[in-house]
C-alpha cells in the first residue's frame, strides 16, 4: 500500500520554456527536468506562474501552494523575496511556492481581488485557505503555512 507521501505531486511550469510538467515530489532528490527542454526544475525556490498556468498549478498540485502576488517595482515585494526563498527551500516537497507578477498577469490578480502587493495566498486543491497582505515577518508566513499545511 502506498503512503500519502508517495503520491505527492505538483504541476509546475518549466522556468525555461513554460511547459507544464508533473513532478513527483517524493523524488526531488532525483532532480526533475522538463519533459520538453530537459532543463532542471528547481522546487527549492519560488517558480514563476502566469495567468495561463495559474489554475493548473494550484488545482493539480497535491501539496499546499503558496502564491506570491508581486510586481518588480514593489519595495515590500523585494523585502519578501528572501523570506519566500527560505520558505521554499525549507518546505521543498511539502509546499510549492510560486510567484505571479501582477503587472504582466492582471487577470488572476483581479480574480482574487488583489488590491495591495505583496499579497500571499495559500491554496489547497485550488481553493484559497489563507491570505496575508503586505510584507510579513518570516514567523507570520510560517504560521500561515503550518496552520493550513
RANOR-V298475 format. One line per field, one symbol per residue. phi: phi as a letter, one per 20 degrees, with the letter a starting at -180 (. if undefined). burial: b if it has 9 or more other C-alpha atoms within 8 Angstrom, else e. A space follows every 50 residues. Layout:
phi=???
burial=???
This chain:
phi=.fegffdfbcdceffecmffcedfffdffelfcffedmffdeeebfdfcc gfdgffffeededgcedeebbfeeffffffgfffgfffffdgndbddccc fffecfffgfgemfdbcfcdcedclndfcabcdnfdfgfffffgfffce
burial=eeeeeebbbbbbbbeeeeebbebbbbebeebbebeeeeeebebbbbbbbb bebbbbbbbbbbbbbbbbbbbeebebbbbbeebbbbbbbebbbebbbbbb bbeebbebbeeeebeebbbbbbbbbbebbbbebbbbeeeebbebbeebe
